[in-house]
Structure formats: structure tokens, C-alpha cells
């Protein structure tokens, strides 16, 4: 989306659609057996915590999967009902035949009843769920605990995020995240869930200030600065590692801006790596001397020391520049 620059005081650096969804990934879901023993209900937590009984944050939504007791998706949701619509409303999810959508309205508890058609006929079941107001907000950069960090222009921005109330972590996706965003025109594009605070990709450089409206669990409230920077301002730090012969070492490449105040860059990049000295070092990720590291690997890969000497490898970061090559080296000791 376009970014509308505005004069903002930067924080000092020292301040701080498919029709039916199968259940191949059920191990990553928070799952609960219905009270009648006919269905299983589950959702996919962004923070991978599989406790089912965590409350839904007020103003949030949650997609709930409905499965039979053999973990097969139901064929069709026939009807849904909330016992307390002042707290939670519920409706079938139009994008998938075996899911329902919970929408939290205000604090309270409700029992959600579902009637659905399975391979063995129509069945009915229910489960309880709770809504709680946010009282604490934790918001941090993914690559530093400092107040400011840089993010690449044209790439989405994700920060670590958590809402809670008296130590209970709240779940759900929301547009209302209890964080003030400046410039204000960006705020309608903000999204959050139980693990991430998400800003859209911006097509120009600029500064964004994020101010949590509640203290975190430690009783502190630290505004954060998100600095959108161009590719030309990004460089990678020398590697502060050594390799050992016949051992595998994890290598992580850290990026920062090339001008003061040298903000850390929190993006995870696609990396095209070439081992230039295969007789000295090799990849523990691939049998080839040329391999690709994906963003979910967080700029991290592993090298194995083959013999004593200097290990050289080169990296292309296509999102930064498909034509520029970064060269790195580190010693291999016996």
C-alpha cells in the first residue's frame, strides 16, 4: 500500500479459498472434544500454543474447525448457535464447509452449539468459550529489544505481539489491537493475533510510531519505532563465528542500516548461497554447494568444517538486489 510520510519524532536508539479443509496439520491445533462426544473443535493458534481454553480477546474473531471423532472434517455445517450473543456471536464460515466463525462482542461466557452433517449422518455437539478484555499488551521487534528497528520497503512488517489479562494470554484475529499507530491513516490496515502485530508493505520510506495502550506484564509501556528503509541502506554484519573440522555450526546473517544510528533490520530474506571453498567447508542444509534458504528459516543455515583453512561463501538476496553479491568468510579450526 502507499505510505504517506509524515514528520514524526523518531524514538532515540538508546530509548527503549478451499471448500473443505483436511486435518493434516491437526497436531498444530488447539483441540477440544465436544460435550456430547460427537465432534472435535479446533483452531490454529499463531503462537503454536495448543491449549484450547484460552479466552478470546474482545473485538476479535476466531476460525474454528469442526471434525468428527476420527479427525475427519464434517461435510457441512447445518446450524450454529451461541447461548450468549452479547458475548459471542457465531456463524458458518463461507470459505470452508467445515468451519465456523466466532466473533467476540464483550466480556462473558457462552456455549456454542453446532449441528453438522458427517459421513455417518447429522450430529450435534457443543463447547464453551470465553471473552475477556485486554488489560496488558506486549509489543516487541523480532530482531532486537531496542526501541527502533528497520524494515525493508515493499515487505510486510511483523512484530512480536501478545494480549493478556491477569496472566491469561488472549487469542483471536483483530483490527483493534490496543496499539496507537502514527501516522493515523495507517491504522485501518493493521492486523494482530495472539503472536503477531502486522503492518502492510509500504512502497516508500518513512517512520511509524507504535504506542501500546496498556502496560505489558512487567508493568512497562514502551513505544516502538518502525523505520521503513530502502534497499540501498541495508548491509550485513561480518560473521562472528568459527567452524571446526568435522563439526556443524549454525550461521545467522544479521543485517543493519549503513548509516547512523545503525538500526537492526528485522526482515527475514530469501538467500541464494554458494560455497566458494567446498574443500574447506560444506553445507549441512544441502548436498550441493549451491542452495536456497527461505524466509521462514530466519536468515539461518548450517555449515560443516571439512579441513582447516578459511571458509568463503557468497550470498545473493533477491529481495534486496538480484545483481549484488555479498561475500563472507570465517575460519575453520581443527
C-alpha positions in Angstrom: 0.0 0.0 0.0 1.2 3.6 -0.4 3.0 5.0 2.6 2.1 8.6 3.4 5.2 10.1 5.0 4.7 12.5 7.9 7.0 14.3 10.2 7.3 12.1 13.3 9.8 12.4 16.1 11.9 9.2 16.0 12.5 7.3 19.2 16.1 7.7 20.2 18.0 4.5 19.5 19.0 4.3 23.1 15.4 4.7 24.2 13.9 1.9 24.7 -10.1 -20.4 -0.5 -10.7 -24.1 -0.4 -14.1 -25.7 0.1 -13.2 -28.3 2.8 -10.0 -28.2 4.9 -8.5 -31.5 5.8 -6.7 -32.1 9.1 -3.2 -32.9 8.0 -1.9 -30.2 10.4 -4.1 -31.1 13.4 -1.0 -31.5 15.7 -0.5 -27.8 15.5 -4.1 -27.0 16.5 -5.7 -26.4 19.9 -8.3 -29.1 20.1 -11.3 -29.8 22.4 -13.8 -32.7 22.4 -17.4 -31.6 22.4 -19.5 -32.2 25.4 -21.7 -34.7 23.6 -18.8 -36.7 22.3 -19.7 -36.2 18.6 -17.3 -33.6 17.4 -13.9 -32.2 17.9 -13.4 -28.4 17.8 -10.1 -26.9 17.0 -8.3 -23.7 15.9 -4.8 -22.9 14.6 -3.0 -20.7 17.1 -0.4 -18.3 15.6 1.8 -18.8 18.7 1.6 -22.7 18.4 0.3 -23.0 21.9 -2.2 -25.8 21.8 -4.2 -25.0 25.0 -7.8 -24.8 23.9 -9.3 -22.9 26.8 -7.6 -19.6 26.3 -10.1 -16.6 26.2 -11.0 -14.8 23.0 -9.9 -11.1 23.1 -12.8 -8.6 23.0 -13.2 -7.4 19.4 -11.5 -10.4 17.8 -12.6 -13.3 15.6 -11.5 -16.9 15.6 -12.0 -19.6 12.9 -13.0 -22.9 14.5 -12.7 -26.2 12.7 -15.4 -28.9 13.2 -14.2 -32.5 12.9 -15.7 -35.9 13.7 -14.2 -38.0 16.4 -11.9 -39.7 13.8 -10.5 -36.2 12.9 -12.3 -36.1 9.6 -13.8 -32.7 8.6 -17.6 -32.6 8.7 -19.3 -32.5 5.3 -21.5 -29.5 6.1 -22.3 -27.1 8.9 -26.1 -27.1 9.2 -26.7 -24.6 12.0 -24.8 -22.8 14.8 -25.9 -21.1 17.9 -24.4 -19.1 20.8 -26.1 -19.2 24.2 -24.9 -15.6 24.9 -24.8 -13.5 21.8 -24.0 -10.4 23.9 -20.6 -12.0 24.4 -20.0 -14.2 21.3 -21.8 -14.3 18.0 -21.2 -17.3 15.8 -21.8 -18.1 12.1 -20.7 -20.6 9.5 -17.5 -19.7 7.7 -18.4 -19.2 4.0 -14.9 -20.0 2.8 -14.8 -23.6 4.2 -17.6 -26.0 4.7 -16.2 -27.5 8.0 -15.5 -24.2 9.9 -17.4 -21.7 11.9 -16.5 -18.1 12.9 -16.6 -16.9 16.5 -16.9 -13.1 16.8 -16.4 -11.6 20.3 -18.6 -8.7 21.4 -17.9 -8.1 25.1 -16.7 -10.0 28.2 -18.7 -13.0 29.1 -19.0 -16.8 28.6 -21.1 -18.7 26.0 -21.8 -22.2 24.9 -21.5 -22.7 21.2 -23.8 -25.4 19.7 -23.1 -26.9 16.3 -25.3 -29.1 14.1 -23.4 -30.7 11.2 -23.6 -33.4 8.6 -20.9 -36.1 8.7 -20.3 -39.3 6.7 -22.5 -41.1 9.4 -25.4 -38.6 9.3 -26.3 -35.4 11.1 -25.0 -34.9 14.6 -24.9 -32.1 17.2 -22.4 -31.0 19.8 -21.4 -28.0 21.8 -18.4 -26.4 23.6 -17.8 -23.5 26.0 -15.8 -20.4 25.1 -15.0 -17.1 27.0 -14.3 -13.5 26.0 -12.1 -11.2 28.1 -11.0 -7.6 27.7 -7.3 -6.9 27.0 -5.5 -5.5 30.0 -1.8 -6.0 29.1 -0.1 -5.6 25.7 3.4 -6.8 24.8 4.9 -5.4 21.6 8.5 -6.0 20.5 10.6 -6.1 17.4 11.5 -9.6 16.3 15.3 -8.9 16.0 16.1 -6.6 18.9 14.8 -5.4 22.2 15.7 -1.8 21.3 13.1 0.8 20.6 13.8 1.2 16.9 14.3 -1.3 14.1 14.3 -1.1 10.3 12.2 -2.9 7.8 12.6 -3.2 4.1 10.4 -1.1 1.8 7.9 -3.3 -0.1 7.9 -6.1 2.5 5.2 -6.7 5.2 6.1 -5.8 8.8 5.5 -8.3 11.6 6.3 -7.6 15.2 6.0 -9.9 18.2 2.7 -9.3 20.0 0.7 -10.6 22.9 -2.5 -9.5 24.6 -3.3 -10.8 28.1 -5.4 -10.2 31.2 -4.1 -11.2 34.6 -1.6 -13.6 33.1 -4.0 -15.2 30.7 -3.0 -14.9 27.0 -5.8 -13.9 24.7 -6.4 -15.3 21.2 -8.1 -14.2 18.0 -7.5 -12.1 14.9 -8.4 -8.4 15.2 -8.2 -5.0 13.6 -8.5 -3.4 17.1 -5.1 -4.2 18.7 -4.9 -1.8 21.6 -1.9 0.0 19.9 -2.0 3.6 18.8 -0.4 4.0 15.3 1.1 7.2 13.9 0.5 8.3 11.2 -3.1 7.6 12.0 -4.1 6.8 8.3 -2.1 3.5 8.6 -4.2 2.2 11.5 -7.1 0.7 9.4 -4.5 -1.6 7.7 -3.2 -3.0 11.0 -4.0 -6.6 12.0 -3.0 -8.7 15.0 -3.4 -12.1 16.6 -2.0 -14.0 19.6 1.6 -13.8 18.3 1.9 -11.1 15.7 1.3 -7.4 15.1 1.1 -6.9 11.3 1.6 -3.8 9.3 1.2 -3.9 5.5 4.0 -3.5 3.0 4.8 0.2 2.3 6.1 1.4 -1.1 8.1 4.4 0.2 10.4 5.0 3.2 9.3 6.7 6.4 8.8 6.3 10.1 6.0 4.8 12.1 5.4 5.1 15.8 3.6 2.4 17.7 2.3 3.1 21.3 0.7 0.2 23.3 -2.4 1.5 25.1 -1.7 -0.8 28.1 1.4 -1.8 30.1 3.0 -5.2 29.5 3.0 -7.9 32.2 6.2 -6.3 33.6 4.2 -3.1 34.2 6.1 -1.2 31.4 4.8 0.5 28.3 7.5 1.2 25.6 6.7 2.9 22.3 8.4 1.4 19.3 9.7 3.0 16.1 9.3 1.2 12.8 11.7 2.6 10.2 10.9 1.7 6.6 14.1 1.9 4.7 15.3 1.4 1.1 17.4 -1.5 -0.1 20.4 0.8 -0.6 20.6 1.4 3.2 20.9 -2.3 4.1 24.2 -4.2 4.7 25.2 -7.4 6.5 27.5 -7.6 9.5 30.7 -9.7 9.4 30.1 -13.2 10.8 31.3 -13.6 14.4 31.7 -17.4 14.2 34.3 -20.0 13.7 33.9 -23.5 12.2 35.5 -26.7 13.5 36.6 -29.6 11.4 34.0 -32.4 11.3 31.5 -30.3 13.3 28.4 -28.4 12.2 27.9 -24.8 13.2 24.7 -22.7 12.8 25.3 -19.4 11.0 22.9 -16.5 11.1 23.4 -13.4 9.0 22.5 -10.1 10.7 21.5 -7.0 8.7 21.6 -3.4 9.8 21.4 0.0 8.1 24.6 1.5 6.8 24.0 5.0 8.3 23.7 6.1 11.9 22.0 5.2 14.2 22.6 1.8 12.6 19.2 0.2 13.1 19.0 -3.6 13.0 17.0 -4.8 10.1 14.2 -7.3 11.2 13.3 -8.8 7.8 14.0 -12.5 7.0 15.2 -12.8 3.5 15.4 -15.4 0.7 19.1 -16.3 0.5 20.9 -17.9 -2.5 24.1 -19.3 -1.0 27.2 -20.6 -2.9 30.0 -22.3 -1.1 33.2 -21.0 -2.8 35.6 -23.3 -0.9 33.9 -26.7 -0.8 37.2 -28.4 0.2 37.2 -26.2 3.3 33.6 -26.1 4.3 30.2 -27.6 3.1 26.5 -27.0 3.7 24.7 -29.0 6.4 21.4 -28.0 4.7 22.1 -29.4 1.3 24.3 -31.9 -0.6 25.0 -29.2 -3.1 27.5 -26.3 -2.9 24.6 -24.0 -4.0 21.4 -23.9 -2.0 18.5 -21.6 -1.1 17.4 -20.5 2.4 13.8 -19.4 2.6 12.5 -16.6 4.8 11.0 -18.9 7.4 14.5 -20.1 8.2 15.2 -16.6 9.6 18.5 -15.9 7.7 20.0 -19.0 9.3 21.7 -22.1 7.9 24.4 -24.5 9.0 28.0 -25.1 7.7 30.3 -28.1 8.3 34.0 -27.7 8.6 35.9 -30.1 6.2 39.5 -29.1 6.8 41.4 -26.3 8.5 41.5 -23.0 6.5 39.3 -20.1 5.5 35.7 -20.8 4.5 34.4 -18.5 1.8 30.8 -18.3 0.7 28.7 -15.8 -1.3 25.1 -14.8 -0.9 22.5 -13.1 -3.2 19.5 -11.6 -1.5 16.9 -11.3 -4.4 14.6 -9.0 -2.4 17.4 -6.6 -1.8 19.2 -6.8 -5.2 19.3 -9.7 -7.6 22.5 -8.5 -9.1 24.6 -7.8 -6.0 26.7 -10.4 -4.3 27.6 -10.4 -0.6 30.8 -12.2 0.3 31.5 -13.7 3.7 34.3 -15.7 5.3 35.1 -17.4 8.6 38.0 -19.6 9.8 37.8 -23.4 10.1 39.8 -24.7 13.1 40.9 -28.2 13.9 
